[in-house]
Amino acid sequence: MSELSAPTGREPALVAQPRPDGSAPRALVLGATGYLGGRLVPRLLSAGYRVRVLARDARRVEAFPWGHDVETIEGDATDAAAVARAVDAVDVLYYLIHSMGGGRNFEDTDRRAARTVADAAAAASVSRIVYLGGLHPDDAPLSAHLRSRVEVGEILLASGVPTLVLQAGVVIGSGSASFEMVRHLTDVLPYMPAPKWVRNRIQPIAVRDVLHYLLGAARVAPNVNRAVDIGGPDVLRYGQMMNGYALEAGLHQRAIASLPVLTPRLASHWVNLVTPIPKSIARPLVESLQNDCVVKDRAIDDLVPRPEGGLLPYREAVRRALGRVNDDAIETSWQDAEVSGAPSDPLPSDPDWAGRLVYTDERTMRTSASPAQLWSVIEGIGGENGWYSSPLLWAIRGWMDRLVGGVGLARGRRSRSVVTVGDALDFWRVEAIEPGHLLRLRAEMKVPGGAWLELRATPEGDGARFDQRALFFPTGLAGRLYWLSVLPFHGLIFSGMARRITAAAVHVQREDLAPKAKAGRIAPEVPEVETIAAATDSRA
């Protein structure tokens, strides 16, 4: 596990307190693969906790650097049997889940999950529940998402298990959706016509300080059962947050005009169009800004001591977040959150295709580059590196997806060089990876069916073979018509993609050989890519 930034969990106020028998306490984390959960787990391990996680897919857990250091129970929070197994012999339970973009019935889903967990935790005599809710006013109508988060907190507080609800506002850190919204709105727009909520007062908090309070919450007195607000030291208007970011990013301050006509729905469409944040996530973020959201008191200070050196000011939090982005060192990101409504079933194995209609496009090319050099290109695909084929056609497809509420191409990727299972690559999700050999991506764009893209590097002779396979399982007539409509573009997109990926591998080969050639150890000539290709477009 790599070295952790503060908090590390080894701070005296945060280290785990042993059980009466001297053994290490056990922490259960719900939402361990999310933005905050993925950062909390390694710090719990560092603090001395035994950690168990509840996750839908164990492969996503294993993809984290800490994945093999925790116990994983497969299931979700509405599965009573899985939750019962997960809470067994648990001391502290972290509830970090919320249906951020969960469709029309998300409130019911949140309610059922909270009740399932509350009942199981009480039955298992869990010592403490820690829930991260949302900062909100007490005397104003709340959006559906904020209302649901408040209700979840109330259900957990009534569970009979001592519960601490931490109510946080806008979280600022590399990869957080709130930070990315501020960053991209400010970067893209020198002048911003904005909703009237840009004048509302907000109390942002650095992700470092949220993690500090989450770790410290495990050690509060057993009689504490309440909700408390947490926030940073600065109270700002949203417009001030944008201009504070601009100053840290070396940009001119932005002119912002408040327009009363931009409703939350229209504003979320606007955010969807000019930032990577999809509408399903933008809307709850926008709705949470409709009221002043500031800390009402500092009761948290009586329960958890502040971090050494105090809470991080907003601009310092932005400065650190930008540093992480520039260093390609983002621990976790909103990008890797699951997309509501996107296909989540894995690619069926080939024998399971019998009797099903599947359209395929297969390409094979051979290159003088080594398998490792070819793999370095495959692993870096997407995001800033693009898709090695017709940028205009890919951009059009991305914009089409954004216009119908999808994630589009602007989501990018968390790391510029490394991918793991569960990572988002633009409108794809990494479903499987065999390092050095296979990358399988599952489409999360809105299409009438299920789509996958497989890229393989295989040793062959003195070089490597590149295999590329696109698969589409259509749903009904719409799926068939969709495939036929895009078929003319596949010759341009997929053939060009295969050629340019192998050409990029040869470029990597040349760069690898150049230092040796200069030293006189080898001749600088490098064989070109062997453009042997076989393409098929068939049904199984």
Beta strands, then each sheet from edge to edge (+ up, - down):
strand 1: 26-30
strand 2: 50-55
strand 3: 71-74
strand 4: 92-95
strand 5: 128-134
strand 6: 163-168
strand 7: 171-172
strand 8: 191-195
strand 9: 201-202
strand 10: 205-206
strand 11: 226-230
strand 12: 236-237
strand 13: 255-259
strand 14: 359-367
strand 15: 424-425
strand 16: 428-434
strand 17: 438-443
strand 18: 449-460
strand 19: 463-474
strand 20: 530-539
sheet 1: 3+ 2+ 1+ 4+ 5+ 6+ 11+
sheet 2: 7+ 10+
sheet 3: 8+ 13+
sheet 4: 9+ 12-
sheet 5: 15+ 16- 17+ 18- 19+ 14- 20+
end
